[in-house]
Amino acid sequence: MEHAPTLDVHSHFEATARDYVELLKPRVMSLVVFTSWVGMFLAPGYIHPLIGTVAILCIALGAGAAGAINMWYDADIDALMKRTQNRPIPSGRIEANTALTFGVSLSLMSVLTMAVIVGLLTACLLALSILFYVLIYTAYLKRRTPQNIVIGGVAGAIPPMIGWAAVTNDVSVFPLILFMIIFMWTPSHFWALALFRREDYSNARIPMLPITHGIRSTQIHILIYSLMLVPITLLPFILGYLGNFYAFSSSLMSLVYVILSIKTLSKDYLKPAQKLFAYSIFYLFCIFLSMILDKLL
């Protein structure tokens, strides 16, 4: 499907502050902010509270900016999907070019502010995350390959590394493990969504795995990635970064994750897929929360 980047949607609706907030994909942003804050909390050393706050704010703005540019680029396919057709651009509440200007401006502001106040490494990582999401995932992978969310998962996995680098000005093994946890979590999370939103993706001609390889292949891929996720989540304990509390809690949560993944193998897969998708968000949040609690305990 060809994309027309100059698409404008004209309407009698007037954009509100809430529409602009929606443009930033706040639910995605909140998870990005939380995982980056965990990376900052776990990092050895000290960061001034003001600089730490600026770093988190820049990460939030950068994530939101990437979301806004994504909505600009995907306005044509968003209009074809029930899940996204009421977003600000396809519904006509915000014009596409306005959204693009908004997203690009926030991107530049977040990266430049990060570079000046926090550090060059954190600014480069933030820029990499934004560019990967916008150029590699949104503009190239999403409409071309069923591996879109596998490779595209890099963008969402970088924030904990940014949080870590804000404190230490480097990237070591532990933040790379945090990166790998999110990276390996992403496919099963989105493929579960694709299973019960298959018709939406088909209407928009997005080559998600259930469409290109079928339901059964997607179910198997979900289970495989869920199983591969388990040892990666245990690496912080195995390598001595975290203790018994994390080992126990992450193992228990991962067991539930695998069980839900197995249930998606059923012929009646819609409800299990919905449960897995909902749990996957809770799971990632709790995995990172348990790291914090382990350190505090």
C-alpha beads as a LAMMPS data file, in Angstrom:
LAMMPS data file: protein, C-alpha beads

297 atoms
296 bonds

1 atom types
1 bond types

-500.0 500.0 xlo xhi
-500.0 500.0 ylo yhi
-500.0 500.0 zlo zhi

Masses

1 110.0

Atoms # bond

1 1 1 0.000 0.000 0.000
2 1 1 1.453 3.337 -1.053
3 1 1 1.605 6.029 1.553
4 1 1 0.821 9.664 0.898
5 1 1 2.798 11.641 3.484
6 1 1 1.091 14.898 2.525
7 1 1 -2.316 13.544 3.569
8 1 1 -4.464 16.155 5.291
9 1 1 -7.813 15.395 6.867
10 1 1 -10.101 18.412 7.019
11 1 1 -13.005 18.541 9.415
12 1 1 -15.216 20.891 11.314
13 1 1 -13.846 19.481 14.562
14 1 1 -11.542 21.693 16.606
15 1 1 -8.517 20.082 18.220
16 1 1 -8.365 20.136 22.009
17 1 1 -5.489 19.644 24.415
18 1 1 -6.773 16.114 24.957
19 1 1 -6.407 15.386 21.232
20 1 1 -2.771 16.452 21.311
21 1 1 -2.167 14.297 24.374
22 1 1 -3.732 11.349 22.527
23 1 1 -1.388 12.049 19.636
24 1 1 1.517 11.296 21.988
25 1 1 0.219 7.754 22.690
26 1 1 0.192 8.284 26.491
27 1 1 -0.273 4.598 27.386
28 1 1 2.846 3.645 25.448
29 1 1 4.647 6.679 26.818
30 1 1 3.856 5.720 30.418
31 1 1 5.500 2.307 30.016
32 1 1 8.514 3.888 28.319
33 1 1 8.874 6.404 31.150
34 1 1 8.586 3.705 33.796
35 1 1 11.199 1.381 32.259
36 1 1 13.607 4.285 31.719
37 1 1 13.133 5.355 35.344
38 1 1 13.894 1.802 36.469
39 1 1 17.106 1.901 34.430
40 1 1 17.997 5.160 36.169
41 1 1 17.160 3.752 39.618
42 1 1 19.228 0.597 39.120
43 1 1 22.281 2.420 37.793
44 1 1 25.192 2.802 40.211
45 1 1 26.085 6.350 41.119
46 1 1 24.238 9.576 41.739
47 1 1 22.250 11.896 39.512
48 1 1 20.955 15.262 40.658
49 1 1 17.158 15.080 41.035
50 1 1 16.687 18.029 38.686
51 1 1 18.829 16.475 35.954
52 1 1 17.090 13.142 36.476
53 1 1 13.716 14.816 36.117
54 1 1 14.808 16.544 32.916
55 1 1 16.064 13.208 31.541
56 1 1 12.734 11.487 32.238
57 1 1 10.821 14.427 30.759
58 1 1 12.947 14.316 27.608
59 1 1 12.380 10.565 27.270
60 1 1 8.625 11.090 27.669
61 1 1 8.566 13.865 25.074
62 1 1 10.742 11.850 22.694
63 1 1 8.484 8.810 22.991
64 1 1 5.402 10.971 22.510
65 1 1 6.959 12.722 19.522
66 1 1 7.699 9.391 17.865
67 1 1 4.078 8.386 18.483
68 1 1 2.809 11.594 16.875
69 1 1 4.964 11.111 13.765
70 1 1 3.807 7.492 13.626
71 1 1 0.173 8.663 13.654
72 1 1 0.939 11.151 10.873
73 1 1 2.534 8.515 8.684
74 1 1 -0.087 5.857 9.430
75 1 1 -3.155 8.108 9.120
76 1 1 -4.274 6.274 5.974
77 1 1 -4.215 2.793 7.521
78 1 1 -5.461 4.018 10.916
79 1 1 -8.643 5.107 9.147
80 1 1 -9.186 1.505 7.981
81 1 1 -8.865 -0.128 11.407
82 1 1 -11.596 -0.127 14.056
83 1 1 -8.980 0.043 16.812
84 1 1 -7.422 3.236 15.458
85 1 1 -10.043 4.975 13.309
86 1 1 -11.003 7.363 16.121
87 1 1 -7.469 8.654 16.566
88 1 1 -7.075 12.440 16.180
89 1 1 -5.945 12.444 12.528
90 1 1 -8.289 9.905 10.864
91 1 1 -11.225 11.302 12.855
92 1 1 -10.395 14.769 11.537
93 1 1 -9.724 16.440 14.885
94 1 1 -6.112 17.221 13.981
95 1 1 -4.713 17.768 10.492
96 1 1 -1.939 15.412 9.446
97 1 1 0.651 18.124 8.729
98 1 1 -0.068 19.745 12.081
99 1 1 0.654 16.428 13.769
100 1 1 3.898 16.066 11.808
101 1 1 5.076 19.540 12.812
102 1 1 4.132 18.831 16.420
103 1 1 6.009 15.506 16.439
104 1 1 9.164 16.789 14.745
105 1 1 9.311 19.854 17.008
106 1 1 9.008 17.732 20.157
107 1 1 11.642 15.305 18.834
108 1 1 14.179 18.046 18.250
109 1 1 13.398 19.750 21.562
110 1 1 13.719 16.522 23.564
111 1 1 17.017 15.450 21.984
112 1 1 18.627 18.896 22.158
113 1 1 17.537 19.415 25.765
114 1 1 18.887 15.984 26.663
115 1 1 22.225 16.778 25.019
116 1 1 22.648 20.140 26.754
117 1 1 21.438 19.265 30.264
118 1 1 21.957 15.503 30.684
119 1 1 24.643 14.336 28.284
120 1 1 25.576 13.508 24.704
121 1 1 25.306 9.724 25.109
122 1 1 21.755 9.919 26.452
123 1 1 20.803 12.319 23.651
124 1 1 22.237 9.938 21.026
125 1 1 20.353 6.973 22.515
126 1 1 17.120 8.995 22.596
127 1 1 17.622 10.096 18.990
128 1 1 18.330 6.478 18.005
129 1 1 15.124 5.309 19.670
130 1 1 13.024 7.978 17.924
131 1 1 14.630 7.465 14.504
132 1 1 14.392 3.684 14.736
133 1 1 10.694 3.849 15.577
134 1 1 9.889 6.430 12.902
135 1 1 12.168 5.451 10.023
136 1 1 12.951 1.760 10.495
137 1 1 9.709 0.479 12.035
138 1 1 6.971 2.897 10.903
139 1 1 8.202 3.963 7.471
140 1 1 9.893 0.726 6.374
141 1 1 9.195 -2.467 8.330
142 1 1 5.537 -2.129 9.331
143 1 1 4.091 -2.381 5.822
144 1 1 6.680 -4.728 4.341
145 1 1 7.431 -7.679 6.604
146 1 1 5.781 -9.846 9.281
147 1 1 9.008 -9.362 11.257
148 1 1 8.038 -5.711 11.688
149 1 1 7.444 -5.838 15.426
150 1 1 10.399 -8.179 16.046
151 1 1 12.984 -5.815 14.584
152 1 1 10.940 -2.751 15.476
153 1 1 11.065 -3.798 19.120
154 1 1 14.512 -2.198 19.325
155 1 1 12.943 1.260 19.645
156 1 1 10.881 0.365 22.712
157 1 1 13.746 -1.516 24.340
158 1 1 16.209 1.402 24.400
159 1 1 14.633 3.610 27.156
160 1 1 16.062 1.670 30.164
161 1 1 19.505 2.127 28.606
162 1 1 18.867 5.869 28.377
163 1 1 17.908 5.984 32.053
164 1 1 21.039 4.043 32.997
165 1 1 23.302 6.217 30.826
166 1 1 21.853 9.384 32.381
167 1 1 23.456 8.308 35.668
168 1 1 26.621 6.523 34.538
169 1 1 27.324 8.038 31.116
170 1 1 27.939 4.518 29.789
171 1 1 26.107 1.348 28.807
172 1 1 27.145 -1.907 30.497
173 1 1 25.830 -5.477 30.746
174 1 1 22.891 -4.847 33.093
175 1 1 21.151 -2.205 30.911
176 1 1 21.714 -4.471 27.910
177 1 1 19.807 -7.196 29.772
178 1 1 16.988 -4.726 30.409
179 1 1 17.038 -4.004 26.686
180 1 1 16.856 -7.724 25.862
181 1 1 13.916 -8.321 28.223
182 1 1 11.780 -5.719 26.454
183 1 1 13.038 -6.739 23.013
184 1 1 12.136 -10.402 23.567
185 1 1 8.804 -9.494 25.211
186 1 1 7.591 -7.337 22.319
187 1 1 6.775 -10.046 19.697
188 1 1 4.493 -12.167 21.874
189 1 1 2.796 -9.007 23.158
190 1 1 1.957 -7.694 19.686
191 1 1 1.238 -11.073 18.088
192 1 1 -1.350 -11.717 20.797
193 1 1 -2.963 -8.419 19.792
194 1 1 -2.720 -9.375 16.116
195 1 1 -4.551 -12.650 16.759
196 1 1 -7.739 -11.008 17.972
197 1 1 -7.340 -7.940 15.730
198 1 1 -6.545 -9.969 12.637
199 1 1 -9.405 -8.483 10.585
200 1 1 -8.209 -4.957 11.325
201 1 1 -4.677 -5.668 10.116
202 1 1 -6.040 -7.493 7.078
203 1 1 -8.235 -4.520 6.121
204 1 1 -5.227 -2.205 6.395
205 1 1 -2.977 -4.679 4.515
206 1 1 -0.410 -4.732 7.285
207 1 1 1.618 -7.962 6.981
208 1 1 1.265 -9.149 10.554
209 1 1 2.173 -12.767 11.205
210 1 1 -1.415 -14.125 11.496
211 1 1 -2.115 -12.781 7.996
212 1 1 1.102 -13.799 6.236
213 1 1 1.744 -17.143 7.984
214 1 1 -1.616 -18.052 9.494
215 1 1 -3.061 -18.502 12.963
216 1 1 -1.201 -21.698 13.854
217 1 1 2.207 -20.307 12.976
218 1 1 1.495 -17.207 15.057
219 1 1 0.420 -19.294 18.047
220 1 1 3.647 -21.312 17.859
221 1 1 5.768 -18.183 17.477
222 1 1 4.103 -16.651 20.541
223 1 1 4.958 -19.725 22.621
224 1 1 8.548 -19.866 21.341
225 1 1 9.207 -16.215 22.162
226 1 1 7.538 -16.598 25.551
227 1 1 9.817 -19.523 26.366
228 1 1 12.906 -17.621 25.209
229 1 1 11.874 -14.687 27.387
230 1 1 12.057 -16.727 30.608
231 1 1 15.859 -17.273 30.810
232 1 1 16.487 -13.673 29.770
233 1 1 14.369 -12.359 32.638
234 1 1 16.421 -14.540 34.995
235 1 1 19.779 -13.157 33.826
236 1 1 19.822 -10.297 36.394
237 1 1 19.651 -12.964 39.135
238 1 1 22.005 -15.433 37.457
239 1 1 24.658 -12.739 36.930
240 1 1 24.293 -11.454 40.488
241 1 1 22.706 -8.077 39.804
242 1 1 19.508 -8.919 41.679
243 1 1 18.584 -11.311 44.491
244 1 1 16.144 -13.995 45.527
245 1 1 13.063 -11.804 45.635
246 1 1 13.478 -10.923 41.969
247 1 1 14.251 -14.524 41.034
248 1 1 11.091 -15.795 42.723
249 1 1 8.729 -13.073 41.523
250 1 1 9.988 -13.036 37.934
251 1 1 9.846 -16.842 37.746
252 1 1 6.273 -16.884 39.007
253 1 1 5.157 -14.178 36.594
254 1 1 6.969 -15.844 33.697
255 1 1 5.279 -19.148 34.495
256 1 1 1.882 -17.472 34.159
257 1 1 3.050 -15.862 30.915
258 1 1 4.036 -19.225 29.435
259 1 1 0.774 -20.860 30.583
260 1 1 -1.255 -18.108 28.890
261 1 1 0.872 -18.511 25.766
262 1 1 0.150 -22.237 25.731
263 1 1 -3.572 -21.496 26.017
264 1 1 -3.416 -19.434 22.823
265 1 1 -2.651 -22.699 20.985
266 1 1 -6.322 -23.596 21.379
267 1 1 -8.655 -23.561 18.376
268 1 1 -10.734 -21.074 20.340
269 1 1 -7.793 -18.689 20.599
270 1 1 -9.494 -15.277 20.726
271 1 1 -10.139 -15.031 24.474
272 1 1 -6.758 -16.563 25.438
273 1 1 -5.036 -14.102 23.092
274 1 1 -6.895 -11.184 24.692
275 1 1 -5.907 -12.419 28.155
276 1 1 -2.269 -12.824 27.108
277 1 1 -2.187 -9.333 25.592
278 1 1 -3.646 -7.768 28.755
279 1 1 -1.356 -9.790 31.016
280 1 1 1.721 -9.009 28.922
281 1 1 1.460 -5.307 29.814
282 1 1 0.993 -6.133 33.493
283 1 1 3.854 -8.650 33.241
284 1 1 6.435 -6.205 31.896
285 1 1 5.444 -3.608 34.477
286 1 1 5.761 -6.150 37.312
287 1 1 9.090 -7.527 36.066
288 1 1 10.600 -4.056 36.252
289 1 1 8.797 -3.234 39.494
290 1 1 10.211 -6.373 41.099
291 1 1 13.712 -5.144 40.217
292 1 1 13.039 -1.988 42.203
293 1 1 11.579 -3.908 45.137
294 1 1 14.497 -6.339 45.129
295 1 1 16.952 -3.459 45.409
296 1 1 14.933 -1.811 48.182
297 1 1 14.620 -5.073 50.142

Bonds

1 1 1 2
2 1 2 3
3 1 3 4
4 1 4 5
5 1 5 6
6 1 6 7
7 1 7 8
8 1 8 9
9 1 9 10
10 1 10 11
11 1 11 12
12 1 12 13
13 1 13 14
14 1 14 15
15 1 15 16
16 1 16 17
17 1 17 18
18 1 18 19
19 1 19 20
20 1 20 21
21 1 21 22
22 1 22 23
23 1 23 24
24 1 24 25
25 1 25 26
26 1 26 27
27 1 27 28
28 1 28 29
29 1 29 30
30 1 30 31
31 1 31 32
32 1 32 33
33 1 33 34
34 1 34 35
35 1 35 36
36 1 36 37
37 1 37 38
38 1 38 39
39 1 39 40
40 1 40 41
41 1 41 42
42 1 42 43
43 1 43 44
44 1 44 45
45 1 45 46
46 1 46 47
47 1 47 48
48 1 48 49
49 1 49 50
50 1 50 51
51 1 51 52
52 1 52 53
53 1 53 54
54 1 54 55
55 1 55 56
56 1 56 57
57 1 57 58
58 1 58 59
59 1 59 60
60 1 60 61
61 1 61 62
62 1 62 63
63 1 63 64
64 1 64 65
65 1 65 66
66 1 66 67
67 1 67 68
68 1 68 69
69 1 69 70
70 1 70 71
71 1 71 72
72 1 72 73
73 1 73 74
74 1 74 75
75 1 75 76
76 1 76 77
77 1 77 78
78 1 78 79
79 1 79 80
80 1 80 81
81 1 81 82
82 1 82 83
83 1 83 84
84 1 84 85
85 1 85 86
86 1 86 87
87 1 87 88
88 1 88 89
89 1 89 90
90 1 90 91
91 1 91 92
92 1 92 93
93 1 93 94
94 1 94 95
95 1 95 96
96 1 96 97
97 1 97 98
98 1 98 99
99 1 99 100
100 1 100 101
101 1 101 102
102 1 102 103
103 1 103 104
104 1 104 105
105 1 105 106
106 1 106 107
107 1 107 108
108 1 108 109
109 1 109 110
110 1 110 111
111 1 111 112
112 1 112 113
113 1 113 114
114 1 114 115
115 1 115 116
116 1 116 117
117 1 117 118
118 1 118 119
119 1 119 120
120 1 120 121
121 1 121 122
122 1 122 123
123 1 123 124
124 1 124 125
125 1 125 126
126 1 126 127
127 1 127 128
128 1 128 129
129 1 129 130
130 1 130 131
131 1 131 132
132 1 132 133
133 1 133 134
134 1 134 135
135 1 135 136
136 1 136 137
137 1 137 138
138 1 138 139
139 1 139 140
140 1 140 141
141 1 141 142
142 1 142 143
143 1 143 144
144 1 144 145
145 1 145 146
146 1 146 147
147 1 147 148
148 1 148 149
149 1 149 150
150 1 150 151
151 1 151 152
152 1 152 153
153 1 153 154
154 1 154 155
155 1 155 156
156 1 156 157
157 1 157 158
158 1 158 159
159 1 159 160
160 1 160 161
161 1 161 162
162 1 162 163
163 1 163 164
164 1 164 165
165 1 165 166
166 1 166 167
167 1 167 168
168 1 168 169
169 1 169 170
170 1 170 171
171 1 171 172
172 1 172 173
173 1 173 174
174 1 174 175
175 1 175 176
176 1 176 177
177 1 177 178
178 1 178 179
179 1 179 180
180 1 180 181
181 1 181 182
182 1 182 183
183 1 183 184
184 1 184 185
185 1 185 186
186 1 186 187
187 1 187 188
188 1 188 189
189 1 189 190
190 1 190 191
191 1 191 192
192 1 192 193
193 1 193 194
194 1 194 195
195 1 195 196
196 1 196 197
197 1 197 198
198 1 198 199
199 1 199 200
200 1 200 201
201 1 201 202
202 1 202 203
203 1 203 204
204 1 204 205
205 1 205 206
206 1 206 207
207 1 207 208
208 1 208 209
209 1 209 210
210 1 210 211
211 1 211 212
212 1 212 213
213 1 213 214
214 1 214 215
215 1 215 216
216 1 216 217
217 1 217 218
218 1 218 219
219 1 219 220
220 1 220 221
221 1 221 222
222 1 222 223
223 1 223 224
224 1 224 225
225 1 225 226
226 1 226 227
227 1 227 228
228 1 228 229
229 1 229 230
230 1 230 231
231 1 231 232
232 1 232 233
233 1 233 234
234 1 234 235
235 1 235 236
236 1 236 237
237 1 237 238
238 1 238 239
239 1 239 240
240 1 240 241
241 1 241 242
242 1 242 243
243 1 243 244
244 1 244 245
245 1 245 246
246 1 246 247
247 1 247 248
248 1 248 249
249 1 249 250
250 1 250 251
251 1 251 252
252 1 252 253
253 1 253 254
254 1 254 255
255 1 255 256
256 1 256 257
257 1 257 258
258 1 258 259
259 1 259 260
260 1 260 261
261 1 261 262
262 1 262 263
263 1 263 264
264 1 264 265
265 1 265 266
266 1 266 267
267 1 267 268
268 1 268 269
269 1 269 270
270 1 270 271
271 1 271 272
272 1 272 273
273 1 273 274
274 1 274 275
275 1 275 276
276 1 276 277
277 1 277 278
278 1 278 279
279 1 279 280
280 1 280 281
281 1 281 282
282 1 282 283
283 1 283 284
284 1 284 285
285 1 285 286
286 1 286 287
287 1 287 288
288 1 288 289
289 1 289 290
290 1 290 291
291 1 291 292
292 1 292 293
293 1 293 294
294 1 294 295
295 1 295 296
296 1 296 297
